[in-house]
């Protein structure tokens, strides 16, 4: 069973930046795609960004131009978040997906954007 551990969340002022990391218990290239989701209070969980095994990326419209998903060559995925807004406040989850088979989740890391 794969394990995903997120880190890097915290409290930041509007306009600030954070970088989230997700360390996976095996090679991220054994999955079809890696992703970041978020869930704000009283809202549904939503996809923020994803990167396929081949390197293709996609982003939610609300974060395009501000967030960047990236990865290293082994087992870590990142989410660089710039120009943060209060509406970015949420618990952020890392995912590892085998298309048509499974999606594994991390435990989440809290991001709070507030002055």
TIDREN-912970 format. One record per residue: x, y, z of N, C-alpha, C in turn; residue number from 1. Coordinates in nm, 2 decimals, always signed. Layout:
# residues N
<pt n_u="X" n_v="Y" n_w="Z" ca_u="X" ca_v="Y" ca_w="Z" c_u="X" c_v="Y" c_w="Z" seq="NUM"/>
...
# end
This chain:
# residues 115
<pt n_u="+0.08" n_v="-0.12" n_w="+0.00" ca_u="+0.00" ca_v="+0.00" ca_w="+0.00" c_u="+0.09" c_v="+0.12" c_w="+0.00" seq="1"/>
<pt n_u="+0.06" n_v="+0.22" n_w="-0.09" ca_u="+0.14" ca_v="+0.34" ca_w="-0.10" c_u="+0.11" c_v="+0.43" c_w="+0.01" seq="2"/>
<pt n_u="+0.21" n_v="+0.51" n_w="+0.05" ca_u="+0.19" ca_v="+0.61" ca_w="+0.15" c_u="+0.23" c_v="+0.75" c_w="+0.09" seq="3"/>
<pt n_u="+0.16" n_v="+0.85" n_w="+0.12" ca_u="+0.19" ca_v="+0.98" ca_w="+0.08" c_u="+0.19" c_v="+1.07" c_w="+0.20" seq="4"/>
<pt n_u="+0.29" n_v="+1.15" n_w="+0.21" ca_u="+0.31" ca_v="+1.24" ca_w="+0.33" c_u="+0.33" c_v="+1.39" c_w="+0.28" seq="5"/>
<pt n_u="+0.23" n_v="+1.47" n_w="+0.31" ca_u="+0.24" ca_v="+1.61" ca_w="+0.27" c_u="+0.31" c_v="+1.69" c_w="+0.38" seq="6"/>
<pt n_u="+0.37" n_v="+1.80" n_w="+0.34" ca_u="+0.43" ca_v="+1.90" ca_w="+0.43" c_u="+0.43" c_v="+2.03" c_w="+0.36" seq="7"/>
<pt n_u="+0.46" n_v="+2.14" n_w="+0.44" ca_u="+0.48" ca_v="+2.27" ca_w="+0.39" c_u="+0.36" c_v="+2.37" c_w="+0.41" seq="8"/>
<pt n_u="+0.25" n_v="+2.32" n_w="+0.46" ca_u="+0.14" ca_v="+2.41" ca_w="+0.49" c_u="+0.17" c_v="+2.50" c_w="+0.60" seq="9"/>
<pt n_u="+0.08" n_v="+2.60" n_w="+0.62" ca_u="+0.10" ca_v="+2.69" ca_w="+0.73" c_u="+0.01" c_v="+2.81" c_w="+0.71" seq="10"/>
<pt n_u="+0.04" n_v="+2.92" n_w="+0.79" ca_u="-0.03" ca_v="+3.04" ca_w="+0.78" c_u="+0.05" c_v="+3.14" c_w="+0.70" seq="11"/>
<pt n_u="-0.01" n_v="+3.21" n_w="+0.60" ca_u="+0.06" ca_v="+3.31" ca_w="+0.52" c_u="-0.03" c_v="+3.42" c_w="+0.49" seq="12"/>
<pt n_u="+0.03" n_v="+3.54" n_w="+0.48" ca_u="-0.05" ca_v="+3.66" ca_w="+0.45" c_u="-0.09" c_v="+3.66" c_w="+0.30" seq="13"/>
<pt n_u="-0.20" n_v="+3.73" n_w="+0.27" ca_u="-0.24" ca_v="+3.74" ca_w="+0.13" c_u="-0.13" c_v="+3.80" c_w="+0.04" seq="14"/>
<pt n_u="-0.11" n_v="+3.74" n_w="-0.07" ca_u="+0.01" ca_v="+3.78" ca_w="-0.16" c_u="+0.13" c_v="+3.70" c_w="-0.14" seq="15"/>
<pt n_u="+0.13" n_v="+3.62" n_w="-0.03" ca_u="+0.25" ca_v="+3.54" ca_w="+0.00" c_u="+0.26" c_v="+3.41" c_w="-0.08" seq="16"/>
<pt n_u="+0.36" n_v="+3.34" n_w="-0.04" ca_u="+0.39" ca_v="+3.21" ca_w="-0.11" c_u="+0.41" c_v="+3.10" c_w="-0.01" seq="17"/>
<pt n_u="+0.38" n_v="+2.98" n_w="-0.06" ca_u="+0.42" ca_v="+2.85" ca_w="+0.01" c_u="+0.45" c_v="+2.75" c_w="-0.09" seq="18"/>
<pt n_u="+0.53" n_v="+2.65" n_w="-0.05" ca_u="+0.56" ca_v="+2.54" ca_w="-0.13" c_u="+0.53" c_v="+2.41" c_w="-0.05" seq="19"/>
<pt n_u="+0.43" n_v="+2.34" n_w="-0.11" ca_u="+0.39" ca_v="+2.21" ca_w="-0.05" c_u="+0.48" c_v="+2.10" c_w="-0.11" seq="20"/>
<pt n_u="+0.51" n_v="+2.00" n_w="-0.03" ca_u="+0.58" ca_v="+1.88" ca_w="-0.07" c_u="+0.50" c_v="+1.76" c_w="-0.04" seq="21"/>
<pt n_u="+0.52" n_v="+1.66" n_w="-0.13" ca_u="+0.45" ca_v="+1.53" ca_w="-0.10" c_u="+0.55" c_v="+1.42" c_w="-0.13" seq="22"/>
<pt n_u="+0.59" n_v="+1.35" n_w="-0.03" ca_u="+0.68" ca_v="+1.24" ca_w="-0.04" c_u="+0.60" c_v="+1.11" c_w="-0.05" seq="23"/>
<pt n_u="+0.63" n_v="+1.03" n_w="-0.15" ca_u="+0.56" ca_v="+0.90" ca_w="-0.17" c_u="+0.65" c_v="+0.78" c_w="-0.14" seq="24"/>
<pt n_u="+0.59" n_v="+0.68" n_w="-0.09" ca_u="+0.66" ca_v="+0.56" ca_w="-0.05" c_u="+0.72" c_v="+0.48" c_w="-0.16" seq="25"/>
<pt n_u="+0.69" n_v="+0.51" n_w="-0.28" ca_u="+0.76" ca_v="+0.44" ca_w="-0.39" c_u="+0.77" c_v="+0.54" c_w="-0.51" seq="26"/>
<pt n_u="+0.83" n_v="+0.50" n_w="-0.61" ca_u="+0.85" ca_v="+0.59" ca_w="-0.73" c_u="+0.72" c_v="+0.65" c_w="-0.78" seq="27"/>
<pt n_u="+0.72" n_v="+0.78" n_w="-0.80" ca_u="+0.60" ca_v="+0.85" ca_w="-0.85" c_u="+0.58" c_v="+0.81" c_w="-0.99" seq="28"/>
<pt n_u="+0.68" n_v="+0.75" n_w="-1.06" ca_u="+0.67" ca_v="+0.71" ca_w="-1.20" c_u="+0.60" c_v="+0.58" c_w="-1.21" seq="29"/>
<pt n_u="+0.57" n_v="+0.52" n_w="-1.10" ca_u="+0.49" ca_v="+0.39" ca_w="-1.10" c_u="+0.34" c_v="+0.43" c_w="-1.11" seq="30"/>
<pt n_u="+0.30" n_v="+0.55" n_w="-1.11" ca_u="+0.17" ca_v="+0.60" ca_w="-1.12" c_u="+0.14" c_v="+0.67" c_w="-1.25" seq="31"/>
<pt n_u="+0.02" n_v="+0.67" n_w="-1.29" ca_u="-0.02" ca_v="+0.74" ca_w="-1.42" c_u="-0.02" c_v="+0.89" c_w="-1.40" seq="32"/>
<pt n_u="-0.05" n_v="+0.94" n_w="-1.28" ca_u="-0.06" ca_v="+1.08" ca_w="-1.25" c_u="-0.05" c_v="+1.11" c_w="-1.10" seq="33"/>
<pt n_u="+0.01" n_v="+1.22" n_w="-1.07" ca_u="+0.01" ca_v="+1.27" ca_w="-0.94" c_u="-0.07" c_v="+1.40" c_w="-0.93" seq="34"/>
<pt n_u="-0.13" n_v="+1.43" n_w="-0.82" ca_u="-0.22" ca_v="+1.55" ca_w="-0.81" c_u="-0.22" c_v="+1.61" c_w="-0.68" seq="35"/>
<pt n_u="-0.27" n_v="+1.73" n_w="-0.68" ca_u="-0.30" ca_v="+1.81" ca_w="-0.55" c_u="-0.45" c_v="+1.85" c_w="-0.56" seq="36"/>
<pt n_u="-0.52" n_v="+1.81" n_w="-0.45" ca_u="-0.66" ca_v="+1.85" ca_w="-0.43" c_u="-0.66" c_v="+1.94" c_w="-0.31" seq="37"/>
<pt n_u="-0.78" n_v="+2.01" n_w="-0.30" ca_u="-0.80" ca_v="+2.09" ca_w="-0.17" c_u="-0.94" c_v="+2.08" c_w="-0.13" seq="38"/>
<pt n_u="-0.97" n_v="+2.10" n_w="-0.01" ca_u="-1.10" ca_v="+2.11" ca_w="+0.05" c_u="-1.11" c_v="+2.22" c_w="+0.15" seq="39"/>
<pt n_u="-1.19" n_v="+2.32" n_w="+0.12" ca_u="-1.22" ca_v="+2.43" ca_w="+0.21" c_u="-1.34" c_v="+2.39" c_w="+0.30" seq="40"/>
<pt n_u="-1.36" n_v="+2.45" n_w="+0.41" ca_u="-1.47" ca_v="+2.42" ca_w="+0.50" c_u="-1.60" c_v="+2.44" c_w="+0.42" seq="41"/>
<pt n_u="-1.69" n_v="+2.34" n_w="+0.44" ca_u="-1.82" ca_v="+2.35" ca_w="+0.38" c_u="-1.82" c_v="+2.34" c_w="+0.23" seq="42"/>
<pt n_u="-1.71" n_v="+2.31" n_w="+0.17" ca_u="-1.70" ca_v="+2.30" ca_w="+0.02" c_u="-1.66" c_v="+2.16" c_w="-0.02" seq="43"/>
<pt n_u="-1.69" n_v="+2.13" n_w="-0.15" ca_u="-1.64" ca_v="+2.00" ca_w="-0.20" c_u="-1.49" c_v="+2.00" c_w="-0.23" seq="44"/>
<pt n_u="-1.44" n_v="+1.88" n_w="-0.22" ca_u="-1.30" ca_v="+1.87" ca_w="-0.25" c_u="-1.28" c_v="+1.89" c_w="-0.41" seq="45"/>
<pt n_u="-1.18" n_v="+1.97" n_w="-0.44" ca_u="-1.16" ca_v="+2.00" ca_w="-0.58" c_u="-1.01" c_v="+1.98" c_w="-0.63" seq="46"/>
<pt n_u="-1.00" n_v="+1.94" n_w="-0.75" ca_u="-0.86" ca_v="+1.93" ca_w="-0.81" c_u="-0.80" c_v="+2.06" c_w="-0.83" seq="47"/>
<pt n_u="-0.68" n_v="+2.08" n_w="-0.78" ca_u="-0.60" ca_v="+2.20" ca_w="-0.79" c_u="-0.50" c_v="+2.19" c_w="-0.91" seq="48"/>
<pt n_u="-0.43" n_v="+2.08" n_w="-0.91" ca_u="-0.33" ca_v="+2.07" ca_w="-1.02" c_u="-0.29" c_v="+1.92" c_w="-1.03" seq="49"/>
<pt n_u="-0.25" n_v="+1.88" n_w="-1.15" ca_u="-0.21" ca_v="+1.74" ca_w="-1.17" c_u="-0.09" c_v="+1.74" c_w="-1.27" seq="50"/>
<pt n_u="-0.01" n_v="+1.63" n_w="-1.26" ca_u="+0.09" ca_v="+1.61" ca_w="-1.36" c_u="+0.09" c_v="+1.46" c_w="-1.39" seq="51"/>
<pt n_u="+0.09" n_v="+1.43" n_w="-1.52" ca_u="+0.09" ca_v="+1.29" ca_w="-1.57" c_u="+0.23" c_v="+1.24" c_w="-1.57" seq="52"/>
<pt n_u="+0.24" n_v="+1.11" n_w="-1.58" ca_u="+0.37" ca_v="+1.04" ca_w="-1.59" c_u="+0.45" c_v="+1.10" c_w="-1.70" seq="53"/>
<pt n_u="+0.39" n_v="+1.14" n_w="-1.81" ca_u="+0.46" ca_v="+1.20" ca_w="-1.92" c_u="+0.49" c_v="+1.34" c_w="-1.91" seq="54"/>
<pt n_u="+0.45" n_v="+1.40" n_w="-1.80" ca_u="+0.49" ca_v="+1.54" ca_w="-1.77" c_u="+0.38" c_v="+1.65" c_w="-1.81" seq="55"/>
<pt n_u="+0.27" n_v="+1.60" n_w="-1.86" ca_u="+0.16" ca_v="+1.70" ca_w="-1.89" c_u="+0.10" c_v="+1.75" c_w="-1.76" seq="56"/>
<pt n_u="+0.07" n_v="+1.88" n_w="-1.76" ca_u="+0.01" ca_v="+1.93" ca_w="-1.64" c_u="-0.13" c_v="+2.00" c_w="-1.67" seq="57"/>
<pt n_u="-0.21" n_v="+2.00" n_w="-1.57" ca_u="-0.34" ca_v="+2.08" ca_w="-1.58" c_u="-0.37" c_v="+2.14" c_w="-1.44" seq="58"/>
<pt n_u="-0.44" n_v="+2.25" n_w="-1.45" ca_u="-0.46" ca_v="+2.33" ca_w="-1.33" c_u="-0.61" c_v="+2.38" c_w="-1.33" seq="59"/>
<pt n_u="-0.66" n_v="+2.39" n_w="-1.21" ca_u="-0.79" ca_v="+2.46" ca_w="-1.19" c_u="-0.78" c_v="+2.60" c_w="-1.24" seq="60"/>
<pt n_u="-0.89" n_v="+2.65" n_w="-1.30" ca_u="-0.89" ca_v="+2.79" ca_w="-1.35" c_u="-0.85" c_v="+2.89" c_w="-1.24" seq="61"/>
<pt n_u="-0.89" n_v="+2.86" n_w="-1.12" ca_u="-0.87" ca_v="+2.96" ca_w="-1.01" c_u="-0.73" c_v="+2.97" c_w="-0.97" seq="62"/>
<pt n_u="-0.64" n_v="+2.88" n_w="-1.01" ca_u="-0.50" ca_v="+2.88" ca_w="-0.97" c_u="-0.41" c_v="+2.90" c_w="-1.08" seq="63"/>
<pt n_u="-0.46" n_v="+2.90" n_w="-1.21" ca_u="-0.37" ca_v="+2.92" ca_w="-1.32" c_u="-0.29" c_v="+3.04" c_w="-1.32" seq="64"/>
<pt n_u="-0.16" n_v="+3.03" n_w="-1.34" ca_u="-0.07" ca_v="+3.15" ca_w="-1.34" c_u="-0.02" c_v="+3.18" c_w="-1.20" seq="65"/>
<pt n_u="-0.07" n_v="+3.11" n_w="-1.10" ca_u="-0.02" ca_v="+3.14" ca_w="-0.96" c_u="+0.04" c_v="+3.01" c_w="-0.90" seq="66"/>
<pt n_u="-0.01" n_v="+2.89" n_w="-0.93" ca_u="+0.04" ca_v="+2.77" ca_w="-0.88" c_u="+0.11" c_v="+2.69" c_w="-0.98" seq="67"/>
<pt n_u="+0.21" n_v="+2.62" n_w="-0.94" ca_u="+0.29" ca_v="+2.53" ca_w="-1.03" c_u="+0.31" c_v="+2.40" c_w="-0.96" seq="68"/>
<pt n_u="+0.28" n_v="+2.29" n_w="-1.04" ca_u="+0.31" ca_v="+2.15" ca_w="-0.99" c_u="+0.44" c_v="+2.11" c_w="-1.05" seq="69"/>
<pt n_u="+0.52" n_v="+2.04" n_w="-0.98" ca_u="+0.64" ca_v="+1.99" ca_w="-1.03" c_u="+0.68" c_v="+1.86" c_w="-0.95" seq="70"/>
<pt n_u="+0.79" n_v="+1.80" n_w="-0.99" ca_u="+0.83" ca_v="+1.67" ca_w="-0.93" c_u="+0.98" c_v="+1.66" c_w="-0.94" seq="71"/>
<pt n_u="+1.03" n_v="+1.57" n_w="-0.86" ca_u="+1.17" ca_v="+1.54" ca_w="-0.88" c_u="+1.18" c_v="+1.40" c_w="-0.96" seq="72"/>
<pt n_u="+1.30" n_v="+1.34" n_w="-0.96" ca_u="+1.31" ca_v="+1.22" ca_w="-1.04" c_u="+1.29" c_v="+1.09" c_w="-0.97" seq="73"/>
<pt n_u="+1.24" n_v="+1.11" n_w="-0.84" ca_u="+1.22" ca_v="+0.99" ca_w="-0.76" c_u="+1.08" c_v="+0.98" c_w="-0.70" seq="74"/>
<pt n_u="+1.06" n_v="+1.04" n_w="-0.59" ca_u="+0.94" ca_v="+1.02" ca_w="-0.52" c_u="+0.88" c_v="+1.14" c_w="-0.45" seq="75"/>
<pt n_u="+0.90" n_v="+1.26" n_w="-0.50" ca_u="+0.85" ca_v="+1.38" ca_w="-0.44" c_u="+0.78" c_v="+1.47" c_w="-0.55" seq="76"/>
<pt n_u="+0.66" n_v="+1.52" n_w="-0.51" ca_u="+0.59" ca_v="+1.61" ca_w="-0.59" c_u="+0.57" c_v="+1.74" c_w="-0.51" seq="77"/>
<pt n_u="+0.57" n_v="+1.85" n_w="-0.58" ca_u="+0.56" ca_v="+1.98" ca_w="-0.52" c_u="+0.45" c_v="+2.06" c_w="-0.57" seq="78"/>
<pt n_u="+0.40" n_v="+2.15" n_w="-0.49" ca_u="+0.30" ca_v="+2.25" ca_w="-0.54" c_u="+0.35" c_v="+2.39" c_w="-0.49" seq="79"/>
<pt n_u="+0.41" n_v="+2.47" n_w="-0.59" ca_u="+0.45" ca_v="+2.60" ca_w="-0.55" c_u="+0.33" c_v="+2.69" c_w="-0.57" seq="80"/>
<pt n_u="+0.30" n_v="+2.76" n_w="-0.46" ca_u="+0.18" ca_v="+2.85" ca_w="-0.46" c_u="+0.22" c_v="+2.99" c_w="-0.43" seq="81"/>
<pt n_u="+0.20" n_v="+3.08" n_w="-0.53" ca_u="+0.23" ca_v="+3.22" ca_w="-0.52" c_u="+0.11" c_v="+3.31" c_w="-0.53" seq="82"/>
<pt n_u="+0.12" n_v="+3.43" n_w="-0.49" ca_u="+0.01" ca_v="+3.53" ca_w="-0.49" c_u="-0.11" c_v="+3.47" c_w="-0.42" seq="83"/>
<pt n_u="-0.09" n_v="+3.41" n_w="-0.30" ca_u="-0.20" ca_v="+3.34" ca_w="-0.24" c_u="-0.31" c_v="+3.44" c_w="-0.20" seq="84"/>
<pt n_u="-0.43" n_v="+3.39" n_w="-0.20" ca_u="-0.55" ca_v="+3.46" ca_w="-0.17" c_u="-0.62" c_v="+3.40" c_w="-0.05" seq="85"/>
<pt n_u="-0.71" n_v="+3.47" n_w="+0.02" ca_u="-0.78" ca_v="+3.41" ca_w="+0.13" c_u="-0.86" c_v="+3.29" c_w="+0.08" seq="86"/>
<pt n_u="-0.91" n_v="+3.29" n_w="-0.04" ca_u="-0.99" ca_v="+3.18" ca_w="-0.09" c_u="-0.91" c_v="+3.06" c_w="-0.12" seq="87"/>
<pt n_u="-0.78" n_v="+3.07" n_w="-0.11" ca_u="-0.70" ca_v="+2.95" ca_w="-0.12" c_u="-0.69" c_v="+2.87" c_w="+0.01" seq="88"/>
<pt n_u="-0.75" n_v="+2.92" n_w="+0.11" ca_u="-0.74" ca_v="+2.85" ca_w="+0.24" c_u="-0.82" c_v="+2.72" c_w="+0.23" seq="89"/>
<pt n_u="-0.75" n_v="+2.61" n_w="+0.27" ca_u="-0.81" ca_v="+2.48" ca_w="+0.26" c_u="-0.71" c_v="+2.38" c_w="+0.31" seq="90"/>
<pt n_u="-0.75" n_v="+2.26" n_w="+0.33" ca_u="-0.66" ca_v="+2.14" ca_w="+0.35" c_u="-0.62" c_v="+2.09" c_w="+0.21" seq="91"/>
<pt n_u="-0.50" n_v="+2.08" n_w="+0.19" ca_u="-0.44" ca_v="+2.04" ca_w="+0.06" c_u="-0.40" c_v="+1.89" c_w="+0.07" seq="92"/>
<pt n_u="-0.44" n_v="+1.81" n_w="-0.03" ca_u="-0.41" ca_v="+1.67" ca_w="-0.03" c_u="-0.33" c_v="+1.63" c_w="-0.15" seq="93"/>
<pt n_u="-0.24" n_v="+1.54" n_w="-0.14" ca_u="-0.16" ca_v="+1.49" ca_w="-0.25" c_u="-0.23" c_v="+1.36" c_w="-0.29" seq="94"/>
<pt n_u="-0.23" n_v="+1.33" n_w="-0.42" ca_u="-0.28" ca_v="+1.20" ca_w="-0.46" c_u="-0.19" c_v="+1.13" c_w="-0.56" seq="95"/>
<pt n_u="-0.20" n_v="+1.00" n_w="-0.57" ca_u="-0.13" ca_v="+0.92" ca_w="-0.66" c_u="-0.23" c_v="+0.83" c_w="-0.73" seq="96"/>
<pt n_u="-0.24" n_v="+0.84" n_w="-0.86" ca_u="-0.35" ca_v="+0.77" ca_w="-0.93" c_u="-0.30" c_v="+0.67" c_w="-1.04" seq="97"/>
<pt n_u="-0.37" n_v="+0.56" n_w="-1.04" ca_u="-0.36" ca_v="+0.46" ca_w="-1.14" c_u="-0.49" c_v="+0.47" c_w="-1.22" seq="98"/>
<pt n_u="-0.48" n_v="+0.52" n_w="-1.34" ca_u="-0.61" ca_v="+0.54" ca_w="-1.41" c_u="-0.69" c_v="+0.42" c_w="-1.42" seq="99"/>
<pt n_u="-0.82" n_v="+0.43" n_w="-1.39" ca_u="-0.91" ca_v="+0.32" ca_w="-1.40" c_u="-0.90" c_v="+0.22" c_w="-1.29" seq="100"/>
<pt n_u="-0.81" n_v="+0.25" n_w="-1.19" ca_u="-0.78" ca_v="+0.15" ca_w="-1.09" c_u="-0.80" c_v="+0.21" c_w="-0.95" seq="101"/>
<pt n_u="-0.71" n_v="+0.31" n_w="-0.92" ca_u="-0.72" ca_v="+0.36" ca_w="-0.78" c_u="-0.66" c_v="+0.50" c_w="-0.77" seq="102"/>
<pt n_u="-0.70" n_v="+0.57" n_w="-0.66" ca_u="-0.64" ca_v="+0.69" ca_w="-0.63" c_u="-0.60" c_v="+0.69" c_w="-0.48" seq="103"/>
<pt n_u="-0.48" n_v="+0.71" n_w="-0.45" ca_u="-0.44" ca_v="+0.71" ca_w="-0.31" c_u="-0.42" c_v="+0.85" c_w="-0.26" seq="104"/>
<pt n_u="-0.45" n_v="+0.87" n_w="-0.13" ca_u="-0.45" ca_v="+1.01" ca_w="-0.07" c_u="-0.35" c_v="+1.02" c_w="+0.04" seq="105"/>
<pt n_u="-0.30" n_v="+1.14" n_w="+0.06" ca_u="-0.22" ca_v="+1.17" ca_w="+0.18" c_u="-0.32" c_v="+1.21" c_w="+0.29" seq="106"/>
<pt n_u="-0.26" n_v="+1.25" n_w="+0.40" ca_u="-0.34" ca_v="+1.29" ca_w="+0.52" c_u="-0.38" c_v="+1.44" c_w="+0.51" seq="107"/>
<pt n_u="-0.32" n_v="+1.51" n_w="+0.42" ca_u="-0.35" ca_v="+1.65" ca_w="+0.41" c_u="-0.26" c_v="+1.75" c_w="+0.49" seq="108"/>
<pt n_u="-0.25" n_v="+1.87" n_w="+0.44" ca_u="-0.18" ca_v="+1.98" ca_w="+0.51" c_u="-0.26" c_v="+2.10" c_w="+0.50" seq="109"/>
<pt n_u="-0.27" n_v="+2.17" n_w="+0.61" ca_u="-0.36" ca_v="+2.29" ca_w="+0.62" c_u="-0.28" c_v="+2.41" c_w="+0.56" seq="110"/>
<pt n_u="-0.35" n_v="+2.49" n_w="+0.48" ca_u="-0.30" ca_v="+2.62" ca_w="+0.43" c_u="-0.40" c_v="+2.72" c_w="+0.47" seq="111"/>
<pt n_u="-0.35" n_v="+2.82" n_w="+0.53" ca_u="-0.44" ca_v="+2.93" ca_w="+0.58" c_u="-0.38" c_v="+3.06" c_w="+0.53" seq="112"/>
<pt n_u="-0.46" n_v="+3.13" n_w="+0.45" ca_u="-0.42" ca_v="+3.26" ca_w="+0.40" c_u="-0.50" c_v="+3.37" c_w="+0.47" seq="113"/>
<pt n_u="-0.43" n_v="+3.45" n_w="+0.55" ca_u="-0.51" ca_v="+3.55" ca_w="+0.63" c_u="-0.41" c_v="+3.66" c_w="+0.68" seq="114"/>
<pt n_u="-0.46" n_v="+3.78" n_w="+0.69" ca_u="-0.38" ca_v="+3.88" ca_w="+0.74" c_u="-0.40" c_v="+3.90" c_w="+0.89" seq="115"/>
# end
